[in-house]
Structure formats: C-alpha cells, structure tokens
C-alpha cells in the first residue's frame, strides 16, 4: 500500500475523480499549470486540459457562482478557494444559492459541488491565511461541512464528497498537508461522512476534535496515558450534518468531555458539542464540559503558536476535567 | 460598438413600422407573441387582485415589460436553460406552463413544485428549463455563466439566458458573471431589463455609464441597446445573440429599455417616489398597445380574436386558482426533506421533537405579519 502525505492523498483523490467521471471539473485561481499554491491540483491540467481544469478570473464569488450554475446544469464542479480566508466574497453564493438549491426548488434541482479550501493556521500566514471558519458554514442548513484529519481520511472523504449529491464545504487542514504520512489504499474508496471516527478508544474521558487538532490531541492523550488517564478521541469528520450519537454514546461511557478546536470559542462548533453533551448526557456527567480553542481575537501573525491550542493546553484541560470531583 | 448606446427599434411609439420586420416571423408567430403578452398582463392583474383580496401573501407583476420579455423568449430554443429573475413569468407562459403550477406556487400548497418553501413568484419549473429563483439580486447571473460553460464542456449546443434589472447590474455577481462569460466566450445571453427602477431607486442613481449595454464593452462582449417596449426589436436583438452563442462567438448583453408600469411588488406604492407624469409618459408607450397597433397595420389583429384570448385566459386562470386555493398546505415533514439528498439523523430527531410537541400542546398558531418589501 502506498504511503502518502495528506497533500499526496488529496491529489490522488482528484486524479481518481476526474478519471472516473468526465463530469468532474475543477476551477479556481492558480490551479491549472501551477497546480495550486500548495500543489494539491498538480498534474491535473496537464492531463485534462483547459476545459476541465480551469484557471479563472480572480473572483471568489464568481468561482462559486459559476460552479453553482455548472452543478445546476448537471456536472460536478470542484472549485478551489485558495485560502478559506478568501471565501467570504463567495459567502452569499454559498449560503443563499449552493446550500438552498435542492430545498427551495422542492428537490427539482440539486447542487452537487465541493468547495475545497485550505483552512487553519500553521504556515505563519497571518489572519488572512490562517482562520478556521467551520462554524460559519455549520450554521447553514443544506451544506455538508467536512474536515479530514489524516491522509487516508482526506482521500476517502474527498471522494465521498465529490460523488455526493449534496453541496460540500471541504476544509483542508493546511497544517497537516505535509505533517505526516500514512498508508492509503490505491484507487477509489470512500469514507463515511455521516459517522464520527473513534481515533483512540479510552474509558476515562472523551475528547472531541477534528482537522489539524487531531495530532495535537493524540500527543496529549499519549502523555495523559502515562499519568494513568485513558482518553477516548473522536474525530468528527463532519460538522454538518454531525454525528451527535457517537459523541453522546462516548460521553455516557466516560462521563467527562472536552472539545478541542483551533477556531475562536464563541458560537463555535465546540460550543455545539458542549451544549449537546449538556442536554443529552446530564445524568452521566461527572465534570463540566471543557472547551479548548483559539481565542475570540483575530488570528495573530508573530504569536500564532500561542494562539493555537497546543499539547500543553490540551493536557491542562485533560487534567482539570479528569480530576474534577 | 455604437449599438451599446443607440436604441434599436422596429416600430415607433405608436406602433408604426420604423425598421424592417424581423425576418422569419410568420403571422402565426406574431399572433403567438401578442397572445403571450396579453396573457401575461391578465395573469399579473389576477395575481395582484388575489393579493389585494388577501388570498395570496405576495405578488410581483411585470406590467409594462411584456415586450421586453416575450421578444427574447421567442428567440429561445427549447433546450436553452433559463436563469430568471422574479419578474419574468411571461417566459413560463411562452413555454406552455400549466397555470396550476404557477398558482400552486403562489399559495405554497401541497402540490406546489417547490413544496411551499418560497414566496410567490420564486418559481422553479424544471420541466420547462426554468431554474430556481432567489431573492438576493443578481446571484443568478454567475450561475448562467457557469451553466453556459458547462454546455461548452459537454459540447451541447444550448444557451443559457439570464434575466435581471437595471439594479442587478450593480451586484457583485453581475460583474463576476459577465467577466467569466466574456473570458470563456460562453453561450450566455444577459438580458438586462432596464425598467428604470430598483424598487424606489431610479436608474440614473444606479450607474454613471452612458447606458447599461455599454457595460458589455469592458467585458469584451457584444452590448446591444434595444427599445424594450418594441417586441419585434427585442426579438431581433435576441435572435442575433442566440445565433452568435451557437456559432461560438460568445455572450451578449442586451439592455431592453422599458418601464415598470406597476409597483415593485404588491407591498410597494410607487406614488411615494415616482413622478406621475413619468408614468403617464410611459403609459403612452404601453408595449401591448403598440404591438396591437402594429398588428392592426398588418391586418393580423381583430377585436374578436383578442376577446377570445382574454376570455380563454380568464377561464383558465379561474380554474387554476380554484384548484390551487382548494389544495391544503404541504405536510409538516416537508420542512425537513430536500435539505440533503437523504434526511440525516439530526433532522429526523428534530422532526420527531416537533411531532411530540404538537401531540402534547396541539397545532401551532400562525402569527406571521404582512411582508413589507
């Protein structure tokens, strides 16, 4: 089985999708000859040409709006927004058009498209190349909001997204693009978008996380295990629709819960986890639900490493929650 | 590109021939165009009355814009995809829509194709190539560019037609859609109905351009300005644009200079911002009256024929209204379906919570107020 980085795995998924279905097309800024600023679309333009791999004018609302029209016509566009921070000119198209097409037309029209975009910090890019905006999208019924956490997950979730008949916001944790490698199956396969993944089984405490926070949480859990605290880690995969059931079952077992995210805290997806656990697991809870997150500030440049939750902050929350009596 | 500022006409303001009659139009075509224009006027009159009677919640009339729409509609081909605004119901009539489809949507009832999820006039009718309408202005413009690009990718010979007003040219999506279609040389026809008003804001406050058609020049596409109350001039311009699209010569922006002879919607009162003299001036150029005069000149129109069309349309409207009004509201579950291809577990649970609540405390009271816009 080949060993891949997340970048390799995403690129592989795009090649497979274009090979599998002539209706899969890509559009975005610098995705053609350059192969994307991170190299995610490398080799696609060379293989499939201008008609299927389109470098577009520099307009995010145009990229997403045109992709909506393509999807309504019946093909499967996979637009790329160069950084998630640049998506907001296209936000109206995402919220008012892409997300609502099936509903508002009574199911006559669908909008099968995947907006791929690198998300989160880790490249010293300041707040315009580092934000984690998943909560904006998770508040929009009709969208699927996906964030993978490993190379294999990234490939399987991207293929599932491209061949889903729902519109998807696919947030790529850029900090993990070249972070590590793992074995990834060759060829076409999908990963279930509707079910959260148990990334580590444990009995003392549930940590709910997604995307780039996963390896940080795994590191903290390994260290906590040395101190006798056995953490269960849930990798959410999808933030809309989201798998509350797996979270609830886990917390009923462990009685303690922490949600870890890179995004700012207020009205975040971690807040949704905390609210749901409070509603559904009150009889099992033995400690308050904790949130480890970015701060309610813009994402800083020089002090990026302090803004982003690290192993120490996660460990602090683990100790606090595990020792609560 | 002088066409971008000059205004093309086939008939003058009183319906007398000015330019040559568009080639290829037979008497039956001219009659079909007149019939669709008249039917649109009758439909809109009924729609407004239904709203005034409190029987439907909202209505958007297209009074005065019938020629601007039907002229272009007649140049479309069956396989063409439409990206309409909420003010072009006439094209649906031209495409032989079942009137019940329109009134079901106005009532948002159980047989509405959109399942009661949108305000009146926000139709989606896939059978006639009519895509789904949204309220935010201009969003459909880039969709049309994208659909036209998809036609190129698939090698289809269709075209995408998109409708918007003078106000719509100020939107982000107008710029994006025009720019993308221009770069792609996509088979897309941009129909800008300059009806002089974006609700209460007049066209001169919308742009400092010489004309709306002139905007095409900056996007590297053909821009044409046409008398929008002259159905034959609109047809001529639209037919040429359609032919250019098919030949791979790229998109066209057509500005039809017309006038919104009614309110923005049933919730609006133009007396608050419009000089009555301006309305009277345009009333003299009513597109239906002009075309009737032109047809009289060709000895195609008769009073009996118009009376027959009117009686037939009114009877068909009455029948459709009765059926739509007598149809109950959509089932409760339609709140939760079509959000995704399949209903996810979280929505099934929310649906069940709602059912349990209603079982306990009875039906939920409707407390919505009248729509202000």
Interface residues (C-beta under 8 A of the other chain):
Chain A: X25 X51 X52 X54 X56 X57 X59 X61 X62 X65 X66 X67 X68 X69 X70 X71 X72 X73 X74 X75 X77 X89 X92 X93 X96 X97 X100 X101 X102 X103 X104 X105 X106 X107 X108 X109 X110 X141 X142 X144 X164 X165 X166 X194 X241 X242 X243 X244 X245
Chain B: X81 X83 X112 X113 X114 X115 X117 X118 X122 X124 X125 X126 X131 X132 X134 X136 X139 X141 X142 X143 X144 X145 X146 X147 X148 X149 X150 X151 X152 X153 X154 X160 X172 X173 X175 X176 X177 X179 X180 X183 X337 X338 X339 X340 X341 X344 X345 X346 X347
